[in-house]
């Protein structure tokens, strides 16, 4: 078991609406089932995930502020905030934890505005367009990064 194995899995705006959103972009899973899968994959790697979702930008920022001492890494999908929330970017910088940005859809193949990530340079990796399996890849990346520091 890793000494540093606590992963904050953070979902942003509209991700609580998975299952109602365009399945061509977001797949068929709802958020509860997605988090169940993420939890199973994380535990296979010896990681202990906690989950957070909000549709309120300030709550997302506040949660990032609270991660000091309770998380060793972050897996985050801020949803549309990815493309414009400088407040989330600043809070992620303050959190100063290894982070992977994840998107269910291929944001580069969608509308032009989705191609910009204001958090990308603070994340050591970005996974996009792989649906739920992208979270498995992101967890593996975080596991590798945290293992380097052990």
ZANU-158290 format. One record per residue (C-alpha): residue number from 1; x negated, y, z. Coordinates in pm, 1 decimal, always signed. Each point is the difference from the previous one (the first is absolute). Example, Ala and Ser with C-alpha at 12.3 -4.5 7.8 and 13.67 -1.06 7.14 Angstrom:
[atom 1, [-1230.0, -450.0, +780.0]] [atom 2, [-137.0, +344.0, -66.0]] 
//
This chain:
[atom 1, [+0.0, +0.0, +0.0]] [atom 2, [-126.9, +345.2, -89.3]] [atom 3, [-79.1, +231.8, +287.8]] [atom 4, [+156.9, +280.8, -205.3]] [atom 5, [+318.7, -148.8, -137.0]] [atom 6, [+283.1, +246.3, +69.0]] [atom 7, [+158.6, +120.9, -322.6]] [atom 8, [+254.4, +280.0, -19.6]] [atom 9, [+227.5, -67.1, -297.5]] [atom 10, [+173.9, +325.5, -86.4]] [atom 11, [+285.6, +41.2, -246.4]] [atom 12, [+121.6, +340.3, -102.9]] [atom 13, [+297.2, +163.6, -157.9]] [atom 14, [+266.5, -217.8, -165.9]] [atom 15, [-179.7, -327.2, +67.4]] [atom 16, [+283.2, -90.8, +235.8]] [atom 17, [+210.8, -8.8, -317.8]] [atom 18, [-188.0, -289.6, -160.7]] [atom 19, [+256.5, -242.3, -134.8]] [atom 20, [+211.6, +293.6, -117.5]] [atom 21, [-267.0, +163.8, -214.8]] [atom 22, [-87.5, -86.9, -360.0]] [atom 23, [-117.7, -361.2, +18.9]] [atom 24, [-207.8, +47.9, -316.5]] [atom 25, [-226.7, +229.2, +202.0]] [atom 26, [+45.8, -123.5, +356.4]] [atom 27, [+96.0, -366.1, -19.8]] [atom 28, [+284.3, -177.6, +175.1]] [atom 29, [-117.3, -4.9, +362.5]] [atom 30, [+145.8, +225.7, +263.4]] [atom 31, [-230.8, +162.2, +255.6]] [atom 32, [+69.2, -258.3, +272.4]] [atom 33, [-100.0, -288.5, -226.6]] [atom 34, [-303.8, +190.1, -130.2]] [atom 35, [-118.2, +64.3, +356.1]] [atom 36, [+58.3, -364.8, +90.2]] [atom 37, [-227.6, -103.0, -288.1]] [atom 38, [-261.7, +259.6, +91.4]] [atom 39, [+4.9, -126.2, +358.4]] [atom 40, [-54.1, -359.7, -110.9]] [atom 41, [-286.2, +95.5, -232.6]] [atom 42, [-162.3, +217.8, +266.8]] [atom 43, [+10.2, -272.7, +264.1]] [atom 44, [-156.6, -247.9, -246.5]] [atom 45, [-298.6, +238.4, -4.7]] [atom 46, [-7.4, +43.2, +377.9]] [atom 47, [+147.0, +349.3, -24.6]] [atom 48, [+270.2, +135.9, +229.9]] [atom 49, [+234.5, +230.8, -189.7]] [atom 50, [+239.3, +258.5, +137.3]] [atom 51, [+261.4, +153.5, -225.8]] [atom 52, [+133.2, +351.1, -36.1]] [atom 53, [+239.9, +156.0, -250.0]] [atom 54, [+153.7, +344.8, -11.0]] [atom 55, [+166.8, +233.9, -245.1]] [atom 56, [-124.4, +301.0, +195.6]] [atom 57, [-340.0, +137.1, -96.4]] [atom 58, [-70.5, +144.9, +344.6]] [atom 59, [+62.5, -339.0, +163.9]] [atom 60, [-244.8, -159.6, -244.1]] [atom 61, [-259.3, +263.4, +95.2]] [atom 62, [+66.1, -47.4, +372.1]] [atom 63, [-38.4, -376.8, -32.3]] [atom 64, [-337.9, +46.7, -167.3]] [atom 65, [-99.5, +225.1, +290.8]] [atom 66, [+95.2, -273.1, +249.5]] [atom 67, [-215.5, -273.7, -158.0]] [atom 68, [-312.9, +97.6, +193.3]] [atom 69, [-84.9, -292.3, +225.8]] [atom 70, [+287.0, -222.6, -117.7]] [atom 71, [-99.6, -84.6, -359.4]] [atom 72, [-322.2, -100.0, -170.7]] [atom 73, [+120.0, +46.3, -356.8]] [atom 74, [+292.7, +134.9, -199.6]] [atom 75, [+191.9, -142.6, -291.8]] [atom 76, [+227.4, +276.5, -126.2]] [atom 77, [+258.8, +60.1, -266.7]] [atom 78, [+122.0, +355.6, +51.1]] [atom 79, [+235.7, -27.4, -297.3]] [atom 80, [+53.1, +328.7, -182.9]] [atom 81, [-194.0, +186.4, +270.3]] [atom 82, [-312.8, -154.2, -153.3]] [atom 83, [+18.2, +255.2, -278.5]] [atom 84, [+36.7, +323.8, +192.4]] [atom 85, [-16.5, -23.8, +379.9]] [atom 86, [-310.6, +184.5, +109.5]] [atom 87, [+125.3, -33.5, +358.7]] [atom 88, [-16.8, -380.3, -25.1]] [atom 89, [-342.0, +28.7, -161.7]] [atom 90, [-127.1, +213.8, +288.1]] [atom 91, [+148.4, -238.8, +259.5]] [atom 92, [-160.3, -298.4, -173.9]] [atom 93, [-332.7, +183.4, +9.6]] [atom 94, [+46.6, +65.2, +373.3]] [atom 95, [+82.8, -368.6, +59.2]] [atom 96, [-343.9, -80.6, -147.7]] [atom 97, [+72.3, -372.3, -39.5]] [atom 98, [-71.8, -227.1, -295.1]] [atom 99, [+306.7, +25.6, -221.9]] [atom 100, [+140.1, -163.7, -311.7]] [atom 101, [+266.9, +174.2, -207.4]] [atom 102, [+262.9, -238.6, -140.9]] [atom 103, [+275.6, +47.0, -257.2]] [atom 104, [+242.0, -269.2, -110.5]] [atom 105, [+33.6, +152.0, -347.1]] [atom 106, [-265.0, +95.7, -252.4]] [atom 107, [+6.3, +370.9, +77.1]] [atom 108, [-246.2, +70.2, -284.1]] [atom 109, [+248.9, -138.1, -252.4]] [atom 110, [+290.1, +211.0, +121.9]] [atom 111, [+75.1, +372.9, +5.7]] [atom 112, [-297.5, +235.2, -21.9]] [atom 113, [+50.0, +137.3, +352.5]] [atom 114, [-47.8, -349.1, +146.8]] [atom 115, [-355.7, -21.6, -133.9]] [atom 116, [-127.7, +244.3, +263.2]] [atom 117, [-83.9, -131.5, +344.9]] [atom 118, [-92.7, +261.4, +257.3]] [atom 119, [-111.8, -277.5, +239.5]] [atom 120, [-199.5, -214.2, -242.9]] [atom 121, [-339.2, +145.6, +84.8]] [atom 122, [+55.6, -78.6, +369.3]] [atom 123, [+77.2, -366.0, -70.7]] [atom 124, [-277.8, -243.5, -78.3]] [atom 125, [+230.6, -182.6, -243.8]] [atom 126, [+330.8, +35.9, -181.4]] [atom 127, [+220.2, -289.3, -110.7]] [atom 128, [+285.1, +71.0, -239.7]] [atom 129, [+233.1, -178.8, -234.5]] [atom 130, [-25.2, -343.2, +159.8]] [atom 131, [+333.4, +5.0, +181.0]] [atom 132, [-1.2, -166.0, +343.1]] [atom 133, [-320.1, -191.1, -82.8]] [atom 134, [-182.1, +332.7, +2.7]] [atom 135, [+44.2, +6.6, +375.9]] [atom 136, [-173.0, -338.0, +26.4]] [atom 137, [-294.1, +136.9, -200.3]] [atom 138, [-10.4, +315.8, +212.4]] [atom 139, [-5.0, -207.7, +319.6]] [atom 140, [-287.6, -203.6, -137.5]] [atom 141, [-189.3, +320.6, -76.6]] [atom 142, [+62.5, +133.1, +351.3]] [atom 143, [-106.0, -333.2, +148.1]] [atom 144, [-325.9, +21.2, -193.6]] [atom 145, [-63.8, +359.0, +108.0]] [atom 146, [+73.4, -75.0, +365.2]] [atom 147, [-218.1, -312.6, -10.8]] [atom 148, [-293.1, +214.0, -118.5]] [atom 149, [+33.4, +212.1, +313.5]] [atom 150, [+18.5, -293.9, +244.3]] 
//
